[in-house]
């Protein structure tokens, strides 16, 4: 293959690839939220998991893998840690297998991190600019888990 062709393809991918940009944006935004939540010993991924469990009452782990679009192993690892911290409990349901619920400590944690999450929202808006932040938020509504 001619050098010019592979360089051209490489340049086009590097300059136009949506996947690269979305992944990079995700890392930037995740750092903002994780920094705001660090004093509570919780990550944005864990906050989102707590929120999903709170909203999707009685959800099974398999439901959450679909809702949050996460790997089963990632969810399992996070749930195990959150159960050990006393934030989540797993109940046996007679026909549905295991269902998940927040414990009182998990409910408190979700409420406690609310202001830090709000701060991170504002920081993310400042980082992106208010109008692009709102446009992106609206654009991503179809991808909202719940």
GROMACS elastic network, one bead per residue, 0.5 to 0.9 nm:
[ bonds ]
;  ai    aj funct       b0    kb
    1     4     6  0.84640   500
    1     5     6  0.69954   500
    1     6     6  0.72125   500
    2     5     6  0.54858   500
    2     6     6  0.68486   500
    2     7     6  0.88027   500
    3     6     6  0.55102   500
    3     7     6  0.60986   500
    3     8     6  0.84622   500
    4     7     6  0.51675   500
    4     8     6  0.59586   500
    4     9     6  0.86562   500
    5     9     6  0.62009   500
    5    10     6  0.85097   500
    6     9     6  0.50802   500
    6    10     6  0.59786   500
    6    11     6  0.84292   500
    7    10     6  0.50022   500
    7    11     6  0.59858   500
    7    12     6  0.85439   500
    8    11     6  0.51039   500
    8    12     6  0.61737   500
    8    13     6  0.86647   500
    9    12     6  0.51424   500
    9    13     6  0.62050   500
    9    14     6  0.85418   500
   10    13     6  0.52372   500
   10    14     6  0.60408   500
   10    15     6  0.84978   500
   11    14     6  0.50882   500
   11    15     6  0.59791   500
   11    16     6  0.83664   500
   12    15     6  0.52042   500
   12    16     6  0.57649   500
   12    17     6  0.76560   500
   13    16     6  0.53531   500
   13    17     6  0.51065   500
   13    18     6  0.88972   500
   13    20     6  0.88161   500
   14    17     6  0.61238   500
   14    20     6  0.79029   500
   16    20     6  0.85428   500
   16    21     6  0.84504   500
   17    20     6  0.55587   500
   17    21     6  0.66537   500
   17    22     6  0.88560   500
   18    21     6  0.51796   500
   18    22     6  0.60046   500
   18    23     6  0.84679   500
   19    22     6  0.52184   500
   19    23     6  0.60357   500
   19    24     6  0.84904   500
   20    23     6  0.52859   500
   20    24     6  0.61480   500
   20    25     6  0.85682   500
   21    24     6  0.50918   500
   21    25     6  0.60004   500
   21    26     6  0.84120   500
   22    25     6  0.50202   500
   22    26     6  0.59694   500
   22    27     6  0.86368   500
   23    27     6  0.63243   500
   23    28     6  0.87566   500
   24    27     6  0.51514   500
   24    28     6  0.63010   500
   24    29     6  0.86708   500
   25    28     6  0.50741   500
   25    29     6  0.60897   500
   25    30     6  0.83756   500
   26    29     6  0.52216   500
   26    30     6  0.58796   500
   26    31     6  0.85225   500
   27    30     6  0.50386   500
   27    31     6  0.61629   500
   27    32     6  0.87689   500
   28    31     6  0.53206   500
   28    32     6  0.66169   500
   28   124     6  0.88803   500
   29    32     6  0.51274   500
   29    33     6  0.64752   500
   29    34     6  0.86037   500
   29   120     6  0.87498   500
   29   124     6  0.63443   500
   29   127     6  0.87032   500
   30    33     6  0.52302   500
   30    34     6  0.59001   500
   30    35     6  0.83835   500
   30    43     6  0.86841   500
   30    44     6  0.69207   500
   30    45     6  0.85645   500
   31    34     6  0.50980   500
   31    35     6  0.59323   500
   31    36     6  0.85540   500
   31    44     6  0.89741   500
   32    35     6  0.53484   500
   32    36     6  0.64104   500
   32    37     6  0.87905   500
   32   120     6  0.60818   500
   32   121     6  0.86342   500
   32   123     6  0.70529   500
   32   124     6  0.67276   500
   33    36     6  0.51424   500
   33    37     6  0.61284   500
   33    38     6  0.84648   500
   33    43     6  0.75495   500
   33    44     6  0.59355   500
   33   116     6  0.81748   500
   33   117     6  0.67924   500
   33   119     6  0.84623   500
   33   120     6  0.50846   500
   33   121     6  0.76801   500
   33   123     6  0.85015   500
   33   124     6  0.80882   500
   34    37     6  0.50468   500
   34    38     6  0.57699   500
   34    42     6  0.75854   500
   34    43     6  0.51696   500
   34    44     6  0.56407   500
   34    45     6  0.86462   500
   34   120     6  0.84424   500
   35    38     6  0.51816   500
   35    39     6  0.80365   500
   35    43     6  0.84215   500
   35   120     6  0.82668   500
   36    39     6  0.72406   500
   36    40     6  0.87347   500
   36   116     6  0.55647   500
   36   117     6  0.69449   500
   36   119     6  0.70734   500
   36   120     6  0.58674   500
   37    40     6  0.56199   500
   37    41     6  0.68723   500
   37    42     6  0.59318   500
   37    43     6  0.61880   500
   37    44     6  0.71342   500
   37    47     6  0.88959   500
   37   113     6  0.68189   500
   37   116     6  0.59447   500
   37   117     6  0.69845   500
   37   120     6  0.82462   500
   38    41     6  0.51095   500
   38    42     6  0.60014   500
   38    43     6  0.68520   500
   39    42     6  0.78257   500
   40    43     6  0.85712   500
   40   109     6  0.82321   500
   40   112     6  0.83364   500
   40   113     6  0.71058   500
   40   116     6  0.89920   500
   42    45     6  0.82463   500
   42    46     6  0.62575   500
   42    47     6  0.69561   500
   42   113     6  0.87192   500
   43    46     6  0.52117   500
   43    47     6  0.62989   500
   43    48     6  0.86563   500
   44    48     6  0.60473   500
   44    49     6  0.84681   500
   44   117     6  0.84375   500
   45    48     6  0.51632   500
   45    49     6  0.62408   500
   45    50     6  0.87499   500
   45    78     6  0.86344   500
   46    50     6  0.61492   500
   46    51     6  0.85125   500
   46    78     6  0.70109   500
   46    79     6  0.86688   500
   46    82     6  0.79685   500
   47    50     6  0.50444   500
   47    51     6  0.60961   500
   47    52     6  0.85313   500
   47   109     6  0.87211   500
   47   110     6  0.69599   500
   47   113     6  0.81618   500
   47   117     6  0.88970   500
   48    52     6  0.60437   500
   48    53     6  0.85738   500
   48    68     6  0.84676   500
   49    52     6  0.50411   500
   49    53     6  0.61799   500
   49    54     6  0.85221   500
   49    64     6  0.81607   500
   49    68     6  0.79291   500
   49    75     6  0.85927   500
   49    78     6  0.84384   500
   49    79     6  0.84992   500
   50    53     6  0.51783   500
   50    54     6  0.61165   500
   50    55     6  0.86667   500
   50    82     6  0.89296   500
   50    87     6  0.80889   500
   50    88     6  0.78971   500
   50   101     6  0.88689   500
   50   102     6  0.71687   500
   50   106     6  0.71858   500
   50   107     6  0.82337   500
   50   109     6  0.87735   500
   50   110     6  0.68808   500
   51    55     6  0.61302   500
   51    56     6  0.84189   500
   51   110     6  0.72972   500
   52    55     6  0.51661   500
   52    56     6  0.57362   500
   52    57     6  0.83252   500
   52    59     6  0.85879   500
   52    64     6  0.75060   500
   52    67     6  0.80553   500
   52    68     6  0.79460   500
   52   145     6  0.79486   500
   52   146     6  0.73837   500
   53    56     6  0.52431   500
   53    57     6  0.60165   500
   53    58     6  0.74428   500
   53    59     6  0.65503   500
   53    64     6  0.79563   500
   53    88     6  0.85354   500
   53   100     6  0.66813   500
   53   101     6  0.61119   500
   53   102     6  0.67408   500
   54    57     6  0.58728   500
   54    58     6  0.86825   500
   54   101     6  0.70024   500
   54   102     6  0.65234   500
   54   107     6  0.80590   500
   55    59     6  0.89623   500
   55   146     6  0.76568   500
   56    59     6  0.55271   500
   56    63     6  0.89391   500
   56    64     6  0.85694   500
   56   146     6  0.77863   500
   57    99     6  0.84943   500
   57   100     6  0.75420   500
   57   101     6  0.67252   500
   57   102     6  0.89930   500
   58    91     6  0.87348   500
   58    98     6  0.86806   500
   58    99     6  0.50052   500
   58   100     6  0.53921   500
   58   101     6  0.61332   500
   59    62     6  0.80672   500
   59    63     6  0.58847   500
   59    64     6  0.67140   500
   59    98     6  0.83555   500
   59    99     6  0.53522   500
   59   100     6  0.56461   500
   59   101     6  0.77362   500
   60    63     6  0.50842   500
   60    64     6  0.64818   500
   60    65     6  0.89031   500
   60    90     6  0.89000   500
   60    96     6  0.77023   500
   60    97     6  0.74130   500
   60    98     6  0.57323   500
   60   100     6  0.59627   500
   61    64     6  0.50709   500
   61    65     6  0.63608   500
   61    66     6  0.88798   500
   61    72     6  0.80650   500
   61    75     6  0.74950   500
   61    76     6  0.78505   500
   61    79     6  0.86943   500
   61    98     6  0.73402   500
   61    99     6  0.71238   500
   61   100     6  0.72813   500
   62    65     6  0.52021   500
   62    66     6  0.66476   500
   62    67     6  0.87323   500
   62    72     6  0.75912   500
   63    66     6  0.53609   500
   63    67     6  0.60911   500
   63    68     6  0.85602   500
   64    68     6  0.56981   500
   64    69     6  0.76300   500
   64    70     6  0.78982   500
   64    72     6  0.89744   500
   64    75     6  0.79033   500
   65    68     6  0.55025   500
   65    69     6  0.53167   500
   65    70     6  0.50178   500
   65    71     6  0.62918   500
   65    72     6  0.60880   500
   65    74     6  0.89535   500
   65    75     6  0.67948   500
   66    70     6  0.70243   500
   66    71     6  0.88552   500
   66   145     6  0.85502   500
   67    70     6  0.81729   500
   67   144     6  0.87170   500
   67   145     6  0.51334   500
   67   146     6  0.70027   500
   68   144     6  0.85833   500
   68   145     6  0.56553   500
   68   146     6  0.86238   500
   69   145     6  0.81060   500
   70    73     6  0.83799   500
   70    74     6  0.66041   500
   70    75     6  0.65579   500
   71    74     6  0.52147   500
   71    75     6  0.62902   500
   71    76     6  0.85496   500
   72    75     6  0.51684   500
   72    76     6  0.59898   500
   72    77     6  0.85802   500
   73    76     6  0.50134   500
   73    77     6  0.61034   500
   73    78     6  0.85971   500
   74    77     6  0.52290   500
   74    78     6  0.62226   500
   74    79     6  0.85506   500
   75    78     6  0.51633   500
   75    79     6  0.59591   500
   75    80     6  0.84363   500
   76    79     6  0.51507   500
   76    80     6  0.60254   500
   76    81     6  0.86382   500
   77    80     6  0.52132   500
   77    81     6  0.63621   500
   77    82     6  0.86802   500
   78    81     6  0.52154   500
   78    82     6  0.60995   500
   78    83     6  0.85290   500
   79    83     6  0.59042   500
   79    84     6  0.84187   500
   79    88     6  0.73372   500
   79    89     6  0.89297   500
   80    83     6  0.51780   500
   80    84     6  0.61985   500
   80    85     6  0.86879   500
   80    88     6  0.88440   500
   81    84     6  0.50669   500
   81    85     6  0.62547   500
   81    86     6  0.86838   500
   81    87     6  0.89726   500
   82    86     6  0.62408   500
   82    87     6  0.53918   500
   82    88     6  0.58158   500
   82    89     6  0.85625   500
   82   106     6  0.85082   500
   83    87     6  0.57301   500
   83    89     6  0.59196   500
   83    90     6  0.79832   500
   84    87     6  0.77055   500
   84    88     6  0.82685   500
   85    88     6  0.79382   500
   85   105     6  0.86591   500
   85   106     6  0.87826   500
   86    89     6  0.72996   500
   86   102     6  0.87355   500
   86   103     6  0.67799   500
   86   104     6  0.85360   500
   86   105     6  0.63438   500
   86   106     6  0.69348   500
   87   101     6  0.87275   500
   87   102     6  0.58952   500
   87   103     6  0.53077   500
   87   104     6  0.73014   500
   87   105     6  0.52249   500
   87   107     6  0.74026   500
   87   108     6  0.86815   500
   87   109     6  0.75810   500
   88   100     6  0.68751   500
   88   101     6  0.57703   500
   88   103     6  0.53068   500
   88   104     6  0.87255   500
   88   105     6  0.81583   500
   88   106     6  0.60975   500
   88   107     6  0.89955   500
   89    99     6  0.84368   500
   89   100     6  0.58586   500
   89   101     6  0.54900   500
   89   102     6  0.61625   500
   89   103     6  0.61614   500
   90    98     6  0.61912   500
   90    99     6  0.57172   500
   90   101     6  0.65273   500
   90   102     6  0.88188   500
   91    97     6  0.83956   500
   91    98     6  0.55713   500
   91    99     6  0.52635   500
   91   100     6  0.62345   500
   91   101     6  0.77102   500
   92    95     6  0.87197   500
   92    96     6  0.79628   500
   92    97     6  0.58418   500
   92    99     6  0.63158   500
   92   100     6  0.88755   500
   93    96     6  0.53393   500
   93    97     6  0.52166   500
   93    98     6  0.57104   500
   93    99     6  0.63409   500
   94    97     6  0.65147   500
   94    98     6  0.86112   500
   96    99     6  0.74129   500
  101   106     6  0.88199   500
  102   105     6  0.76035   500
  102   106     6  0.51304   500
  102   107     6  0.60003   500
  103   107     6  0.62078   500
  103   108     6  0.85609   500
  104   107     6  0.50531   500
  104   108     6  0.61748   500
  104   109     6  0.85775   500
  105   108     6  0.50165   500
  105   109     6  0.60619   500
  105   110     6  0.86216   500
  106   110     6  0.61929   500
  106   111     6  0.86684   500
  107   110     6  0.52325   500
  107   111     6  0.64113   500
  107   112     6  0.86529   500
  108   111     6  0.51466   500
  108   112     6  0.59559   500
  108   113     6  0.86145   500
  109   113     6  0.61045   500
  109   114     6  0.85381   500
  110   113     6  0.54885   500
  110   114     6  0.63871   500
  111   114     6  0.52308   500
  111   115     6  0.81647   500
  112   115     6  0.70380   500
  112   116     6  0.80628   500
  113   116     6  0.51917   500
  113   117     6  0.60167   500
  113   118     6  0.85725   500
  114   117     6  0.50613   500
  114   118     6  0.61672   500
  114   119     6  0.86491   500
  115   119     6  0.61716   500
  115   120     6  0.86248   500
  116   120     6  0.62067   500
  116   121     6  0.86203   500
  117   121     6  0.61897   500
  117   122     6  0.87230   500
  118   122     6  0.63771   500
  118   123     6  0.86577   500
  119   122     6  0.51651   500
  119   123     6  0.61904   500
  119   124     6  0.86236   500
  120   124     6  0.59863   500
  120   125     6  0.84064   500
  121   124     6  0.51544   500
  121   125     6  0.61393   500
  121   126     6  0.86164   500
  122   126     6  0.61213   500
  122   127     6  0.85601   500
  122   130     6  0.88165   500
  123   127     6  0.60743   500
  123   128     6  0.86314   500
  124   128     6  0.61739   500
  124   129     6  0.81035   500
  124   130     6  0.88332   500
  124   133     6  0.74920   500
  125   128     6  0.52863   500
  125   129     6  0.53900   500
  125   130     6  0.51250   500
  125   131     6  0.82238   500
  125   132     6  0.79816   500
  125   133     6  0.52479   500
  125   134     6  0.78737   500
  126   130     6  0.62594   500
  126   133     6  0.82281   500
  127   130     6  0.84372   500
  127   133     6  0.85443   500
  128   131     6  0.81460   500
  128   132     6  0.60808   500
  128   133     6  0.56606   500
  129   132     6  0.55179   500
  129   133     6  0.59156   500
  129   134     6  0.86255   500
  130   133     6  0.51282   500
  130   134     6  0.62490   500
  130   135     6  0.86211   500
  131   134     6  0.52252   500
  131   135     6  0.61079   500
  131   136     6  0.85378   500
  132   136     6  0.59289   500
  132   137     6  0.83902   500
  133   136     6  0.51795   500
  133   137     6  0.60588   500
  133   138     6  0.86214   500
  134   138     6  0.61283   500
  134   139     6  0.84250   500
  135   138     6  0.52093   500
  135   139     6  0.59812   500
  135   140     6  0.85574   500
  136   140     6  0.60534   500
  136   141     6  0.86716   500
  137   140     6  0.52518   500
  137   141     6  0.63943   500
  138   141     6  0.52375   500
  138   142     6  0.83488   500
  139   142     6  0.73277   500
  139   143     6  0.86055   500
  140   143     6  0.53282   500
  140   144     6  0.67051   500
  141   144     6  0.51299   500
  141   145     6  0.88274   500
  142   145     6  0.84075   500
  143   146     6  0.87787   500
